[in-house]
Amino acid sequence: MPDLAFPSTADLLQVLWCPFDHEGGYVPRPEMYWRDSSLSDLQPANPPCPTGPDNDYLPDPCVLHPERVTDYPNWDLPGEVADALEVRFEQLEEETGWSYWSHLSVSDGVKVGGYPTWTQEPNWPTCPICSVRMEHLLTINSSEFDGESWRTWLPIEDTPATGTIWDLPYEQRTEIQCPPGLTLGDMGGIYLFECTSCPDRPFAYRSDCS
């Protein structure tokens, strides 16, 4: 991820989680570690599957194909800005059929940086050390798009030759919409944050549900 800002002593970020329900939304509990790969044993790992976890919290093997996009705030758009742009948003939708809120603002799916794709109202954490609002680092969503945002965020290579994504059989559509096979908070997500002002880069997470 070329835009990921690593600490000066690290070139590897590990994000792990415990695949059992934890308080604060009843979702997996993540942990985050910045590492120096030259000091780590990076041999391929095949850890044993834990006994009794929720299968919705165990990602299926899949491959990442990162794409750089420009993110605009949705829930995080200040109220005064939203009010000032309301007429323009309405005019845009009437003329093009594109909704700022559903199609042109925050990008869906698993992503690094940008704005959290909140399903509910924003809940930004504050650094426990310096009391500054933490920065969004990573979103892990249950799906890559929804009933509206598919028009923007459905990959071209996954677009059906005829009809829409919703015309595909359920199993085929699910493989495209939810490639890691995760269900977090009934199609919600987990959002990881960090404080880049503090040397030890404290982190926090939030979750929500649909």
Buried (B, 14 or more C-beta within 10 A) or exposed (E): EEEEEBBEEBBBBEBEBEBBBBEEBEBBBBEBEBBEEEEEEEEEEEEEEEEEBBEBBBBEEEEEEEEEEEBEBBBBBEEEEBEEEEEEBEEBBEEEEEBBBBBBBBBBBBBBBBBBBBBEEBEBBEBEEEEEEBBBBBBBBBBBBBEEBBBBBBEEEBEBEEEEBEEBEEEEBEBBBBBBBBBBBEBBBBBBBBBBEBEEBBBBBBBBBE
